[in-house]
Structures are given as structure tokens and as C-alpha cells.
Amino acid sequence: MSVSRCQLFEAGFPADVLHLNDPSCKGTVRNGRVEFHFDNDEHICGTNLVANSTHFIYDNFILGTPRSEGDSLISREKILKLSFSCVYPQ
């Protein structure tokens, strides 16, 4: 899975604060995009697998919480959660 690094950065989410459902699964920046990799073996990154009679469906999400900037009296928490799925015929 990959997403535009520029769009995320402009929204306040630098690449180093992003991860998949498993917080240890960070993205890497390449060609202006943040790429996330997972597999079906030992590096599933919190991916959920659902199978029906015709397809395998892998669901996960990209999470991000920007670093806080100083001690402000007014606090607003900004959270990014991008859900995605990959569907493959059986």
C-alpha cells in the first residue's frame, strides 16, 4: 500500500508518525510516496483476513497522530485512519 507523502505532510502527518494497524509496521518514503509492506507469513502487520465463498479479503489501515507542538491551553487531537482492503479471487 502506498500513499502520497506530500498530501499527508501538508495535512500535518509526516511519514515518521504513520504506521499500519501494528505500530511496529512503519512506512518507508520512496519516490514521493509512503509505502507500507506486509505479507501473509510472519509480517502481517495487524492485517485481518476474511474469506467468503469466492474471495480472500485483506483489511488493514494506516494510522497517524502528529507530534504535539508545545503546551497549549486548547488541545485538539488530530488522528489519521485510512482503511484499505485488497480482494483476491479464490
C-alpha positions in Angstrom: 0.0 0.0 0.0 1.3 3.5 -0.8 0.0 7.0 -0.2 1.2 10.4 -1.3 3.8 11.7 1.2 3.2 15.3 0.1 -0.6 15.3 0.8 0.0 13.7 4.2 2.7 16.1 5.2 0.6 19.1 4.2 -2.2 17.7 6.4 0.3 17.6 9.4 1.3 13.9 9.1 5.0 13.4 8.4 6.0 9.9 7.3 7.6 9.0 10.6 4.3 9.2 12.6 2.5 6.8 10.3 2.1 3.0 10.7 -0.2 0.1 9.9 -2.5 -1.5 12.5 0.6 -3.0 14.1 2.6 0.1 15.3 5.9 -1.6 14.5 5.0 -1.6 10.8 6.2 1.8 9.7 6.2 3.1 6.1 9.2 4.0 4.0 9.4 7.0 1.7 10.2 6.3 -1.9 9.5 8.5 -5.0 7.3 10.9 -3.1 5.2 8.2 -1.6 5.0 6.5 1.8 5.0 2.7 1.2 3.8 0.1 3.6 4.6 -3.6 3.2 3.1 -6.7 4.8 2.8 -10.3 3.8 0.8 -13.4 4.7 3.5 -15.1 6.7 5.3 -13.6 9.7 4.9 -9.9 8.8 1.1 -9.4 8.7 1.1 -6.0 10.5 -2.3 -6.4 12.0 -3.9 -7.3 8.7 -7.3 -9.1 9.1 -8.1 -11.9 6.6 -11.7 -12.7 5.7 -12.6 -15.4 3.2 -16.0 -15.9 1.7 -17.1 -18.4 -1.0 -15.4 -16.5 -3.8 -12.7 -14.2 -2.5 -10.0 -13.5 0.1 -10.2 -10.0 1.6 -7.3 -8.5 3.5 -8.2 -5.4 5.6 -5.8 -3.0 7.4 -5.4 0.7 8.0 -2.8 3.4 8.1 -2.8 5.3 11.4 -1.1 8.5 12.3 -1.0 11.0 15.2 1.2 14.1 14.7 3.6 15.2 17.4 2.2 17.8 19.7 3.7 21.2 19.5 4.1 22.9 22.9 1.8 23.2 25.8 -1.4 24.9 24.7 -4.4 25.6 26.8 -6.6 24.4 23.9 -5.9 20.9 22.8 -7.3 19.2 19.7 -6.2 15.7 18.8 -5.7 15.1 15.1 -5.8 11.5 14.1 -5.5 9.9 10.7 -7.0 6.5 10.0 -7.1 5.4 6.3 -8.8 2.0 5.9 -7.9 -0.1 2.9 -8.5 -3.7 1.6 -7.2 -6.0 -1.0 -9.5 -8.5 -2.6 -8.3 -11.6 -4.4 -10.4 -14.4 -6.1 -10.0 -17.8 -4.5 
